[in-house]
């Protein structure tokens, strides 16, 4: 196997193990973790006009909505991602609490296709696993890596991984297209990766 294929295979194994640990967490512990993250002071400053994208949780993923509500209370505008095609970056559409959501790919809830597209300044990123070097393992399609690359080509964007402490691993094998996170928030701590090289 070449190095790229070897890295992908290693990631697949790490992903499966991390998702098994995540799935093993009791639902009440998962809910408490999301609330614990939202109860802390916001990890980055926001002002009116700041756009924060969250995500609708699937399976045993941590729920970003409590934290997203805190950002909204601080004056941020909100967005949610939409999958528009394989190998394409996500599109971020404006959304507010109380607005209806449509069912997108894989049944993930997202704003209706006619919701305005906006470019977030802060992106809350789901993950399967993460390390303290700023890297994550997602589900393998690369949507967030492509999206962060596209957004960061236009402006400074803060990427905040959300997960459970049980999803931490010592080191994520990295490919050239992998986008770094600026912070990771778990129920235990705020991990600031902005000064990590």
Secondary structure, 3 states (H helix, E strand, C coil): CCHHHHHHHHHHHHHHHHHHHHHHCCHHHHHHHHHHHHHCCCCCCCCCCCEEEECCCCCCCCCCHHHHHHHHHCCCEEEEEECCCCCCCCEEEECCCCCCCEECHHHCEECCCCCCECCCCEEEECCCEECCCCCEECCCCCHHHHHHHHHHCCCCCEEEEECCHHHECCCCCCCCCCCCCCEEECCCCEEECCCCC
